[in-house]
Amino acid sequence: MTHRSTSRSRALGRGSGRRLAAAALLLPLALTACGGPAAASRPGAMAIPSAPASRPPVTAAPGHAQLVAMGDAVHLDLGGRQGQITATGPDLVQTAPGADGKPPAQSAGTVTVVLRSTTGDWALDPAALSATDELGKPIRLTPDAAAVTATPGHDATLRLSGTFTAGHATLTWAEAGTTLATWDFEVELD
């Protein structure tokens, strides 16, 4: 009976010889899935996936404001005017602990706003930009220009300086009193 069981196992593909053959066939497939043939020669090597394709900017229009992360571009559709606006920063002056080893509670910094027009001239008034901290208190911003104007092929750049407290904050842009974009960011001072 023992002889029949062994013969039957081999006939059904359960013998040790078939398992080794199957493992030998699957090993190259497993190594290829983990980084290709080159990875097979480096134990523990894994393939690093490519960066995902960048997403197109979200579109803001009157009645359709956008909330985005600081650094994200926002496509603007105001009927006859089209463009794009991006805010980055803040670039902080002090981010390391002081001489006492404590992180600073606040730091001077600069937010940069770039407006790109694809149709006609577009003025960016600093008064249309406002910032608030995580408690909703205004952050006073001082612009480097009274106003800047973007034209097709020539972006307008506005720098806004202020003092930023550690924690969550937002920068909002309203055109003609209508909020179009709000950038959300974290001020890290540790």
Secondary structure, DSSP 8 states (H G I E B T S, - for coil): -HHHHHHHHHHTT-SHHHHHHHHHHHHHHHHHHTTHHHHHTSTT-------------EEEBTTB-EEEETT-EEEEEETTEEEEEEEEEEEES--S--TTS---SEEEEEEEEEEEESSS-EEE-GGGEEEEETTS-EE--EESSS-EEEBTTB-EEEEEEEEEESEEEEEEEEETTEEEEEEEEEE---
